Amino acid sequence: MSKSFEPNYRVVSSEILYKGKVFDLQLDKLEYHSGNHGERQIAVHPGGAVVVPVTSDNKAVLVHQFRYPHQKFLYEFPAGKLEPGEDPFICARRELEEETGYRSDKIIYLGKVATTPGFCTELLHLYLALDLVPGETRREEGEYGMEIHEFTFDEIDSMIHTNEFYDGKSITAYTMSRIWLSKNNSADA
């Protein structure tokens, strides 16, 4: 349930300090009812989509890709940033095909997640893709070295437990997929 909220501040000014390709940096200056002043730095992000592809033999498809901020390869589910005005479903379908080569006519919306609500507006929409049809990948230039791996749910559970798989958005999407599959009578959920 959503709680009614009456802020104890007013926004005195708001400005975009930096416009970037992935996010913008916004600075809001506040005045509290007490007369004190504060600031909020906000990473303004357009959001994105994450998709959990599951093969006909109940294996989840992960990508292993290099992540520049961490300077290492991470396991993740296919995901991408929304283009301006883009429907998250279209983004999920695009990223599934670009990163894995798979297509699907059975993409199920699972919900959304606020990735870091303390400082970022990013909302990721989570999807499950079933009835996969193989095809060719169409990766972007920065997605070099990306590999596709298929794992059973038990293997992924073990990878989470041993911290081999620790991408937060992917683990959230995986958990929501497991819940959906268990409620819809999938054998291995």
C-alpha positions in Angstrom: 0.0 0.0 0.0 1.1 3.5 -0.8 1.4 5.8 2.1 0.2 9.4 1.8 3.1 11.8 1.9 3.3 15.5 2.6 6.9 16.7 2.2 8.5 18.8 4.9 10.4 20.8 2.4 10.1 22.9 -0.8 12.3 22.7 -3.8 14.1 26.1 -4.1 15.9 25.3 -7.4 16.5 22.3 -9.6 19.2 22.2 -12.3 20.8 19.6 -14.6 24.5 19.7 -13.9 25.5 17.1 -16.4 23.7 15.6 -19.4 25.1 12.2 -20.2 24.5 9.3 -22.5 23.4 6.9 -19.8 22.0 9.4 -17.2 21.8 13.1 -16.3 22.9 14.5 -12.9 20.3 16.8 -11.3 20.9 19.0 -8.3 17.9 20.0 -6.2 18.3 22.7 -3.5 15.7 22.3 -0.7 14.4 24.4 2.1 12.8 22.5 5.0 9.9 23.8 7.0 12.3 24.4 9.8 14.2 26.9 7.7 17.2 24.6 7.2 18.6 24.0 3.7 19.6 20.8 2.0 20.6 19.4 -1.4 19.6 16.3 -3.3 21.8 14.9 -6.1 19.7 12.7 -8.4 20.9 10.4 -11.2 18.1 10.9 -13.8 17.9 7.6 -15.8 15.3 6.7 -18.4 14.9 3.2 -17.1 15.2 -0.1 -18.9 14.2 -3.7 -19.3 15.6 -7.0 -18.1 14.5 -10.3 -19.6 15.0 -13.9 -18.3 15.1 -16.2 -21.3 14.2 -19.9 -20.5 14.8 -22.6 -23.0 12.4 -25.5 -23.8 14.6 -27.7 -21.6 14.2 -25.3 -18.6 17.6 -23.7 -18.7 18.0 -20.0 -18.1 20.1 -18.0 -20.6 22.7 -15.7 -19.1 25.2 -13.4 -20.8 28.7 -13.1 -19.5 29.9 -9.6 -20.3 32.6 -7.2 -19.4 31.4 -4.4 -17.2 33.7 -1.4 -17.4 33.0 0.2 -14.0 34.0 -3.1 -12.3 36.7 -4.0 -14.8 35.5 -7.6 -14.9 33.1 -10.0 -16.6 29.7 -10.5 -14.9 26.9 -12.9 -15.4 23.6 -11.1 -16.2 20.4 -11.6 -18.0 19.9 -9.6 -21.2 19.0 -6.0 -20.3 19.1 -2.5 -21.8 18.2 1.1 -21.4 15.0 2.5 -22.7 15.2 4.8 -25.8 13.2 8.0 -25.4 9.5 7.2 -25.3 10.1 3.5 -25.8 7.8 0.8 -24.4 9.7 -1.4 -22.0 8.3 -4.5 -23.7 9.9 -3.4 -27.0 13.2 -2.8 -25.2 13.1 -6.3 -23.6 12.4 -8.0 -27.0 15.2 -6.0 -28.6 17.7 -6.8 -25.9 16.8 -10.5 -25.9 17.6 -10.7 -29.6 20.6 -8.4 -29.7 22.4 -10.1 -26.8 21.4 -13.8 -27.2 20.0 -14.1 -30.7 16.8 -15.6 -29.3 13.4 -14.4 -30.2 10.2 -15.1 -28.4 6.4 -14.5 -28.9 5.8 -15.4 -25.2 7.3 -12.5 -23.2 5.6 -12.1 -19.9 5.7 -8.9 -17.8 6.7 -9.7 -14.2 6.9 -6.2 -12.6 9.4 -3.5 -12.0 12.3 -2.7 -9.6 13.7 0.6 -8.4 17.4 -0.2 -8.6 18.9 2.4 -6.3 16.0 4.7 -5.1 18.2 6.7 -2.7 19.8 8.6 -5.6 18.6 7.3 -8.9 15.3 7.4 -10.8 16.0 4.2 -12.7 13.1 1.8 -12.9 13.7 -1.6 -14.6 10.9 -3.6 -16.1 11.3 -7.3 -15.6 10.2 -10.0 -18.2 10.2 -13.7 -18.6 10.7 -15.1 -22.2 9.5 -18.6 -23.0 9.2 -20.6 -26.3 12.6 -19.3 -27.5 13.5 -19.4 -31.2 17.2 -19.2 -31.9 18.7 -16.7 -34.3 21.6 -14.3 -34.7 22.9 -11.8 -32.2 23.2 -8.1 -33.1 25.5 -6.8 -30.4 26.5 -3.2 -29.9 30.2 -2.2 -30.3 30.8 -2.0 -26.5 29.5 -5.5 -26.0 32.7 -7.2 -27.1 33.6 -10.5 -25.5 30.0 -11.3 -24.5 29.3 -15.0 -24.2 26.0 -16.8 -23.8 25.6 -19.5 -21.2 22.7 -21.8 -20.3 22.2 -22.9 -16.7 19.6 -25.0 -14.9 17.8 -23.2 -12.1 19.7 -25.3 -9.5 23.0 -24.2 -11.1 21.9 -20.6 -10.9 20.9 -21.0 -7.3 24.3 -22.3 -6.5 26.0 -19.5 -8.5 24.0 -17.0 -6.4 25.0 -18.8 -3.2 28.7 -18.8 -4.1 28.6 -15.2 -5.3 29.6 -16.2 -8.8 26.3 -14.5 -10.0 25.6 -11.3 -8.1 24.1 -8.7 -10.5 21.2 -7.3 -8.5 18.8 -6.6 -11.4 19.3 -10.1 -12.8 18.8 -11.8 -9.5 15.6 -9.8 -8.9 14.3 -10.7 -12.4 15.3 -14.4 -11.8 13.4 -14.5 -8.5 10.3 -13.0 -10.1 10.6 -15.5 -12.9 10.8 -18.4 -10.4 7.7 -17.1 -8.6 5.8 -16.8 -11.9 6.9 -20.2 -13.1 6.0 -21.9 -9.8 2.5 -20.3 -9.8 2.0 -21.4 -13.4 3.0 -25.0 -12.9 6.3 -25.2 -14.6 8.1 -28.4 -13.7 11.5 -27.0 -12.7 10.5 -23.7 -11.0 
